[in-house]
Amino acid sequence: MAAVRRDLESRLTRQGSRITAANGDLRKGFQFDYAARHSKGSVIVDPLVIPDSPSVAGQAGLPPGQLAVKLRIWISETWYKASQRSCRKL
């Protein structure tokens, strides 16, 4: 889960977004709020869920040492035609 958090932070900043808030933890999930030139949004990552392995891998199962997990990510973004700085002046 820590790798997922680092990857999201890296992708947001690499694409020119600025992380405006980050909260949560690896056990409860976490949320990033971000802003870019013409958009702002949130990424919410729910805690990992360990499902019943046969429901994910079928009858063959998973190889030894592997574990099935479910990861749910929610993304909400608002795009503005003008930059946010211009919108604040209105």
N, C-alpha and C positions, 0 to 999 in steps of 0.2 A: 504494500500500500504506500510505503514511503517513496518507492520508485514512481508510482503513478503521480503522486503529488509533485515530485521534482520534474517529471516530464511535462505536466501541465504548466507549471511555472515557467519552464524553459520555452515551451511552445508559445505561450502568451507573450512573453517579452521578446522573443525572436521575431514575432510577427508585428512588433511595434506597439503592442498594448502595454499599458501601465497598470500594474496591479494596485488597486486602491484600497483593498481590504482583504485580509485572509484570516479565517478563523476555523476552529474545529480541531479534531485530532484524528489519529489513524484508527482508533477504535470506534468512534462515533461518526466518522465521516468528516468532510471538510468542505468549505466554500471559498471561492475566489470571486471577488468583484473586480472588474477591470474596465478600463476606458481606453479608447483609441481615438484617432482624429475625428471620425464620423460615427462612432458607435460606443455603446457601453453595454455591459452585460454581467452575467453571473454564471459560474460553473459550480455545480454542486455534485459532490461525489458521495454517494451513500456508502456505508460500511460494507466490506466484503461479506458475501454470504457463501457458506460452504454447502452446496446442494447434495442430494443423494447422487453418488457417482454414476449408477446405472442410468439415471435419467439424463445425464449429460453425455456419457461416453458410450451408451448402448450396452449390449450384452458382452461385448469384448472387454469392457472395462478400460481403466487407465493403466499404463505401464507402472511398474513399481517405482515409488519415489515421486510420483506426480499426484497432484491434488486438483480437483475441479473447483473453480470458484465462479461466482457471478458478480459482475461489477456493473453498477448502474450509475450513469452520469447524466445529469440534467444540464442543459445549456439554454440560457435565455439571453437574447441579445436584441437591442434596439438600435436601428441605424437611423442617422440623421442626414438629411440632404446637405445642411450646412454644418460646419464644425460646432462642437459643443460650446466653444468660446463665443461664437457668434450668437448661438441660441440664448446664452445667458443674458445678452444685452437686450433681448426682446422683452 
